Amino acid sequence: MLRRMRQPVEGPQPTIRFDPWCGDPTAAAVSAALDQGDVATFAAEYERADPLRREHLLFVAIIRESRPAVTRWPEIEPDRPIAWLARGAQRVFEAWDARGSGQSDTVADNAWDVFFEHLRAAEADLRRSIELHDDGVAWGITLASGRGLQITTDELEARYERVLDANPHLSYACDQLLQGLCKKWGGSHEKMFECARGISGAIPDGDDRHRLIAIAHFEVLVELGDDEASVHAYRNDVAVQNEIANAAMRSAFRPGYGTTPQERTTINWFAQVLGRFNRMDLARPLLEQIGTSPCPDAWAYFADDAERTLGEWRTQAGLPRIPA
């Protein structure tokens, strides 16, 4: 599908560097400290952060690497909830790293046992963290581990209710819930849109979670695969375009929006999806705002071709090439 969607672009492509920290230099420093075995710096930053930033720190500093210091942490400080939370989150990363990011038929037979073993261990750690202190963040991580363990959508939604009990504003937890309700994970388009529209309809303007509308429509395109006629029709469906645009107007286009990592993630999602749905007029100002440092999550589907894809999006939007 990607190959058919692209227009050929001549000449050198822009130099674009994906920013895994989404504009958060402190998260980069915390991650570097973890690389050196320093868990105390991460713990201090996490424990003084608000819940949205706590989610962000876990996703960018823990669920991206496997570090021995994090593995040992609960044995050293068994009464500290962050120790169990960090190891549980890391084990979720290790599970998905073993499995790979492809479809289930691309997973090596010997990877499945490792995948499930890590996820079960992750769930035990996360539950222990919750027993010690529940700020909602660990429940959000169990949405990712539970999806891998193939829990039912009812159980997934029950876990999300536990997130809401602790904190009703967590953005990344919503992303994980939506993924678990996708058709490719045993859910359905109906369930997915019920989730996205229900959350978006209930939250105020300026909330990061309006991106769920964009992500849901993106997932429909993924499911359509190589059905070129259906992909073309869906991308050009005016009602679909308008729903995505309206959600963007309630978040990414709000004055002053784009200062936090979650807001930057939302801007990237709308830039990617509006471009894909042939609304380059709206994608253009968001692409300008992203510049040379996009957040990776919205572009991860394009894998090794993400940099080129973003460069082509800019060209189609009429933006100048980024100097090499």
C-alpha positions, 0 to 999 in steps of 0.5 A, a space after each residue: 500500500 505504501 508503494 502505491 500511495 507515494 509519488 516519486 520524488 527526485 533529488 536528495 531527500 531531506 535530512 530528518 532526525 527523529 527525536 525519541 524524547 519528543 523535545 524533552 532533554 531531561 528524558 534524554 538525560 535520565 535515559 543516559 543515566 540509566 545506561 550507566 546503571 543509575 536508577 536513582 536519577 530516573 526514580 527522582 524524576 518520575 516521583 516528582 512528575 505529574 502523571 502525564 509526564 510519568 507515562 512519557 518517561 516510562 515510554 521513552 526511557 524504559 520501554 526502549 532499552 533493556 538494562 541490567 540495573 533495571 532488572 535488578 532494581 526490585 531485588 535491591 529496593 523491594 518496597 519501592 513501587 517504581 522499581 517494580 514498575 520500571 522492571 515490568 515496563 522493561 519486560 514489556 519492551 523485551 517481550 515485543 523486542 523478542 517477537 518483532 513488530 511484524 504480523 504474527 505469521 512473521 514471528 519465529 516459532 521459538 520467539 513466541 515462548 520468550 514473548 509470553 514468558 516476558 509478558 507474564 513476568 511483566 504482569 507480575 511486576 506491574 501488579 506488585 507495583 500497583 499493590 505498593 502504589 497505584 497512580 494509574 500508570 502501571 495499569 496503562 502498561 498492562 494494556 500493552 502486556 494484556 494485548 500481547 497475552 491475548 486477553 479479551 476486549 472486555 478485560 482490556 476495557 476493565 483494565 482501562 477502567 482501573 486507569 481511570 479510577 487512578 487518573 482520568 487524563 492519561 494519554 498513552 494509556 488511551 493509545 494502548 487501549 485503542 490498539 487493543 481494540 483494533 481489528 488486528 488484535 481481535 477487536 473490531 472497527 466498531 469497538 475501536 471507533 466507539 472508544 476513539 469517539 467516546 473519549 474524544 467527545 468527552 474531553 475538552 479542547 486542547 486535550 492530547 487524546 483527540 489524536 485517537 480519531 486520527 489513529 483509528 482512521 489510520 488503522 482502517 487504512 492499515 487493515 485495507 492493505 493492498 485493496 487499492 480501490 478501497 484505500 483510494 475511496 477511504 482516503 478521499 471520503 469527505 466525511 472521514 477527512 472532516 472527522 480527522 480535521 475536526 479532531 485536529 482543530 480541537 487539539 493540534 491547531 489550538 493556540 499555543 499547542 505543542 509544548 509538551 511531549 504528548 502535544 508534540 506526539 499529537 501534532 505528529 499524528 495529525 500531520 501524518 494522517 491528514 497528509 495520508 488522507 489528502 488534506 495537505 492543506 491542513 498537514 502543511 502547518 503541522 509539518 512546518 511545526 514539526 520541522 526536522 525533529 519529528 516524534 517517531 511514534 506516528 511514523 513508526 508504521 513506515 519503519 526504515 522508510 519513515 524519514 523518506 516518507 516524511 520528506 515526501 509528505 513535505 514535498 507534497 505539501 509544498 514545503 521547501 526541502 530541509 537542507 542536508 
